[in-house]
Amino acid sequence: MTTAIGLSAPSFDGGDGAATKIAELQNPRQDVGALLFEGAERVWQWASHPNVCIRSDYTCKKRRTPDPPLYVARPPPRLAADRYPCYTVCLALPRAPAAVPDARPRAVPLIDYANVTVCRGEHTALDRLHLTIHTGEHVAILGPNGSGKSTLIKTITRECYPRLGGSMRILGREVWNVFELRPLLGIVTNDLLDACARPFYSGIETVLSGFFSSVGIWPNHHVTSAMESRAAGVLDLLEASHLASRRMNEMSSGEVRRIVIARALVHDPKALVLDEPTNSLDLRATHELHEMLRKIAQAGTSMILVTHHLPDIIPEVERIVLLKHGRVHGDGPKQQMLAPRVLSGLFDTAVEVVSRDGYYQMW
């Protein structure tokens, strides 16, 4: 593919000077214009040049009435007496090669929200929110109380829907059967923790219930040996095998959370979504949970941590989304978003931040 560019040298007469000018213009950085030749004596010797084309403009002697430009490979026929031919020798410079389309399939974003507004009663919980999270990312969504974090999770679980005009795509689709969606996303909320902490469910029953998106195993559920093997493997991964036969009401808060996270992972989801993951945990349980989450992230499962507590953000998280008044207040690398100036604006109070071993703390 070439582009015809005229040669700017009105003083040339179509003789050897034209060849010189064409040679000079092999460098495409030089300015070019139009070179007119009145007469065809020396013009057509350039017609066979691989980088040259000839343009013929029919110009009237009495007044200028040019016909549309015509690109020709030979001289035009004899003209009327009141006309004479003008020729433009054009150097055709090669264009840059067109970009080759990437034939690889593009990954569908895990979450792709555009202009999402959610109202809960008279309160606008999410206000024209724009957010995209890709599969494989580890992201923390950080914000003060009332910033819309919990509502954002409820849009993912399809408990809340936006007003008209917004787009909420999960794994490329806006419309989901929630029973098809639940196995793809492992979601752990405080509401789910409360629902699972019932006296008549054991740890293994709670983990197995993840296959059925239920709380506990019911008579209509058919548990296969493959399901039991998978549940045992997840408990082993999370170092919770000793909790399999224990009743949920006999466990500590940290142990209940460990079992519910195992329930979320039992169907090998695309992502694990955790709401305030260390809520109500003591120091030791918090440390054990952090180590468990790091192991999950390093195994390749996407992780979305929703919190207002900086120590919840494990070192594997590299992207921070700041949420305030239902909008994205900031979005970027962890080192930039967790700067004292940025966090002071997020929480509307002066804060100091320290970092140690990949964890952050503020006061």
C-alpha positions in Angstrom: 0.0 0.0 0.0 1.4 3.4 -1.0 0.5 7.0 -0.6 1.0 9.4 -3.6 2.7 12.6 -2.5 3.3 15.4 -4.9 6.8 17.0 -5.4 7.1 20.7 -4.6 9.5 22.3 -7.2 7.7 24.6 -9.7 11.0 25.6 -11.3 11.6 22.1 -12.5 10.7 21.4 -16.1 10.2 17.7 -16.0 13.8 17.0 -17.1 16.7 15.4 -15.1 15.9 17.7 -12.2 12.8 15.7 -11.5 14.8 12.6 -11.0 17.0 14.4 -8.5 14.0 15.7 -6.6 12.5 12.2 -6.5 15.7 10.8 -5.2 15.8 13.4 -2.5 12.3 12.6 -1.4 13.1 9.0 -0.7 13.5 10.3 2.9 9.8 10.6 3.9 10.6 13.2 6.6 11.2 15.9 4.0 8.3 18.2 3.0 6.6 17.5 -0.3 4.1 19.3 -2.4 3.2 19.3 -6.1 5.4 19.5 -9.2 3.6 20.6 -12.4 4.9 19.9 -15.9 3.5 21.8 -18.8 4.1 19.4 -21.7 4.7 15.7 -21.8 8.2 15.5 -23.4 10.1 14.2 -20.4 7.3 13.3 -18.0 6.4 9.8 -19.1 9.8 8.4 -18.6 9.0 8.2 -15.0 5.7 6.3 -15.4 7.4 2.9 -15.0 9.3 3.9 -11.8 8.0 1.7 -9.0 7.5 4.6 -6.6 6.1 7.1 -9.1 2.7 7.8 -10.5 1.6 10.5 -12.9 -1.5 12.7 -12.3 -3.0 14.6 -15.2 -5.1 17.7 -14.6 -6.8 19.2 -17.6 -6.5 22.9 -17.3 -8.2 25.5 -19.6 -6.0 28.3 -21.0 -8.8 30.9 -20.7 -9.9 30.1 -17.1 -9.1 27.4 -14.6 -11.6 24.6 -14.9 -9.8 21.5 -13.8 -11.4 18.1 -14.2 -11.2 15.7 -11.3 -7.6 14.3 -11.0 -7.0 11.2 -13.0 -4.2 8.7 -12.2 -3.0 7.3 -15.4 -0.3 4.9 -16.6 0.0 6.5 -20.1 -0.5 10.0 -21.6 -4.1 11.1 -22.1 -5.5 11.3 -25.7 -5.1 14.5 -27.7 -6.9 17.5 -26.1 -9.0 20.2 -27.5 -7.3 23.2 -28.9 -8.2 25.5 -26.0 -6.7 23.1 -23.4 -3.3 22.0 -22.5 -2.2 19.2 -20.2 -0.5 19.7 -16.8 1.1 16.8 -15.2 2.1 16.1 -11.6 4.8 13.6 -10.9 4.0 12.0 -7.5 6.3 10.0 -5.4 4.5 7.1 -3.8 6.0 6.6 -0.3 5.4 3.3 1.4 3.0 3.5 4.3 3.8 2.0 7.6 2.7 -1.7 7.6 -0.8 -2.1 9.1 -1.0 -3.5 12.5 -1.8 -7.2 12.4 -4.9 -8.0 14.4 -4.3 -10.0 17.6 -5.9 -13.3 16.9 -5.7 -14.3 20.6 -9.0 -14.3 22.4 -9.4 -11.3 24.7 -10.0 -12.2 28.4 -13.5 -11.2 29.5 -13.3 -8.9 32.6 -14.4 -10.4 35.9 -16.4 -7.3 36.7 -17.2 -4.5 34.3 -19.5 -1.8 35.7 -20.4 1.4 33.8 -22.5 4.2 35.2 -24.0 2.1 37.9 -26.4 3.8 40.4 -28.0 1.9 43.2 -30.5 3.4 45.6 -31.5 1.7 48.9 -34.6 3.5 50.1 -34.0 7.2 49.8 -30.2 6.8 50.0 -28.0 6.6 46.9 -25.5 3.8 47.8 -23.6 3.7 44.5 -23.6 6.9 42.4 -22.7 6.5 38.7 -20.0 4.0 39.5 -17.4 2.9 36.9 -15.2 -0.1 37.8 -13.5 -2.9 35.9 -11.7 -5.8 37.5 -10.0 -8.5 35.4 -9.7 -12.2 36.0 -6.4 -12.9 37.8 -6.2 -9.6 39.6 -5.9 -9.3 43.3 -7.7 -6.1 44.3 -8.7 -4.4 47.5 -11.7 -2.1 47.7 -11.1 0.4 50.5 -13.4 2.9 51.9 -15.0 4.4 55.1 -18.3 3.2 56.5 -21.2 4.2 54.3 -19.0 4.5 51.1 -21.0 1.7 49.3 -18.7 -1.3 49.8 -21.5 -3.6 51.0 -23.8 -2.5 48.3 -21.2 -3.2 45.7 -20.9 -6.8 47.0 -24.7 -7.1 46.8 -24.6 -6.1 43.2 -22.1 -8.9 42.5 -24.4 -11.4 44.3 -27.4 -9.9 42.4 -29.2 -8.9 45.6 -29.2 -5.3 44.4 -29.7 -4.0 40.8 -29.0 -0.6 39.3 -31.3 2.0 38.1 -31.9 2.2 34.3 -29.0 3.5 32.3 -26.2 1.5 34.0 -24.4 -1.6 32.9 -23.3 -4.4 35.2 -21.4 -7.1 33.5 -20.0 -10.1 35.3 -17.8 -12.4 33.2 -19.1 -10.6 30.1 -22.9 -11.1 30.9 -25.4 -8.7 32.3 -28.2 -11.3 32.8 -27.4 -14.3 35.0 -29.3 -17.1 36.6 -28.0 -16.6 40.1 -27.6 -20.4 40.6 -25.3 -20.5 37.6 -23.3 -17.4 38.8 -22.8 -18.5 42.4 -20.4 -21.4 41.6 -18.2 -19.0 39.6 -17.7 -16.5 42.5 -16.8 -17.5 46.0 -18.3 -14.8 48.2 -17.9 -14.6 51.9 -19.9 -11.9 53.8 -20.7 -11.4 57.5 -24.3 -12.2 56.7 -23.3 -15.6 55.3 -21.1 -16.3 58.3 -24.1 -15.7 60.6 -26.3 -18.0 58.5 -23.7 -20.8 58.5 -23.1 -20.7 62.3 -26.0 -23.0 63.2 -25.8 -25.8 65.7 -27.1 -28.7 63.5 -24.4 -28.2 60.7 -21.0 -29.8 60.9 -17.9 -28.3 59.2 -17.9 -30.8 56.4 -21.6 -30.3 55.8 -21.2 -26.6 55.5 -18.3 -27.0 53.0 -20.3 -29.4 50.9 -23.3 -27.0 50.9 -21.2 -24.8 48.6 -21.9 -27.2 45.7 -25.6 -26.5 46.1 -25.4 -22.8 47.0 -27.3 -23.6 50.2 -26.6 -23.4 53.9 -26.2 -27.0 55.0 -27.1 -30.3 53.2 -30.8 -31.0 52.6 -32.6 -34.3 51.7 -32.9 -33.4 48.0 -29.1 -32.9 47.7 -27.1 -35.7 46.2 -23.5 -35.6 47.5 -21.1 -37.6 45.3 -17.8 -39.1 46.3 -16.1 -36.6 44.0 -17.7 -33.7 46.0 -16.6 -35.3 49.3 -13.0 -35.7 48.0 -13.0 -32.1 46.8 -14.3 -30.8 50.1 -11.7 -32.8 52.1 -8.9 -31.4 49.8 -10.0 -27.8 50.4 -10.1 -28.3 54.1 -6.6 -29.7 54.0 -5.4 -26.8 51.9 -6.8 -24.4 54.5 -5.4 -26.5 57.4 -8.9 -27.1 58.7 -9.4 -30.8 58.4 -9.7 -31.1 62.2 -12.9 -29.0 62.0 -14.7 -31.4 59.6 -16.8 -33.1 62.2 -17.2 -30.3 64.6 -20.5 -28.4 64.9 -20.4 -24.9 63.7 -21.7 -23.5 67.0 -18.8 -25.1 68.7 -16.2 -23.1 66.7 -14.5 -19.8 67.3 -15.1 -16.9 64.9 -11.8 -17.6 63.2 -12.7 -21.2 62.7 -16.2 -20.4 61.3 -14.6 -18.0 58.9 -12.1 -20.7 57.7 -14.9 -23.2 57.1 -17.0 -20.6 55.2 -14.0 -19.7 53.0 -13.6 -23.4 52.3 -17.2 -23.5 51.3 -16.6 -20.6 48.9 -13.6 -22.4 47.3 -15.1 -25.9 47.0 -16.3 -25.4 43.5 -13.0 -23.8 42.3 -14.4 -20.3 41.6 -13.0 -17.6 39.3 -12.6 -15.3 42.2 -12.9 -15.1 46.0 -14.7 -12.0 47.3 -14.3 -11.2 51.0 -16.2 -8.6 53.0 -14.3 -7.3 56.0 -12.4 -10.6 56.3 -10.9 -10.0 59.8 -14.0 -8.6 61.5 -14.3 -9.9 65.1 -11.0 -11.9 64.9 -8.3 -11.7 67.5 -4.6 -11.2 66.7 -3.7 -14.9 66.2 -6.8 -15.6 64.2 -6.1 -12.6 62.0 -2.5 -13.7 61.4 -3.7 -17.3 60.5 -6.4 -15.8 58.1 -3.8 -13.6 56.4 -1.5 -16.6 55.8 -4.4 -18.6 54.5 -5.5 -15.9 52.1 -1.9 -15.5 50.8 -1.8 -19.2 50.0 -5.1 -18.9 48.1 -3.9 -15.9 46.1 -0.6 -17.5 45.3 -2.5 -20.6 44.0 -4.0 -18.4 41.3 -7.5 -17.6 42.5 -8.5 -13.9 41.9 -9.1 -12.1 45.2 -11.3 -9.1 45.9 -10.9 -7.8 49.5 -13.6 -5.3 50.6 -12.5 -3.5 53.8 -11.9 -0.2 55.7 -9.0 -1.8 57.6 -5.5 -1.5 56.0 -4.0 -4.6 57.6 -6.6 -6.7 55.8 -4.7 -6.0 52.5 -2.3 -8.9 52.0 1.0 -8.3 50.1 -0.3 -10.1 47.0 -2.8 -7.3 46.4 -1.2 -4.8 44.1 -4.3 -2.7 43.1 -6.3 -0.5 45.4 -9.8 0.9 44.5 -10.8 3.7 46.9 -14.6 4.1 47.4 -16.2 7.3 48.8 -19.8 8.4 48.6 -20.7 5.6 46.3 -18.0 6.6 43.7 -14.5 5.6 42.8 -12.4 8.1 44.7 -9.1 6.6 43.5 -7.8 3.6 41.6 -4.2 2.6 41.1 -1.1 0.8 42.5 -1.0 0.1 46.2 2.0 2.3 46.8 0.2 5.4 45.4 -3.3 4.8 46.8 -2.1 4.1 50.3 -0.1 7.3 50.6 -0.9 9.4 53.7 -2.2 12.3 51.6 -4.5 10.1 49.6 -5.9 8.3 52.6 -6.4 11.5 54.5 -8.7 12.7 51.7 -10.5 9.4 51.7 -11.3 9.3 55.4 -11.5 13.1 55.9 -9.0 13.0 58.7 -5.2 13.3 58.9 -3.6 9.9 59.0 -0.1 8.5 59.1 0.8 5.3 57.3 3.6 2.7 57.8 4.5 -0.3 55.8 6.3 -3.5 57.0 6.8 -6.8 55.2 4.2 -5.9 52.6 1.4 -5.0 55.1 0.2 -1.5 55.8 -1.1 0.2 59.0 -2.5 3.6 59.6 -3.5 5.7 62.6 
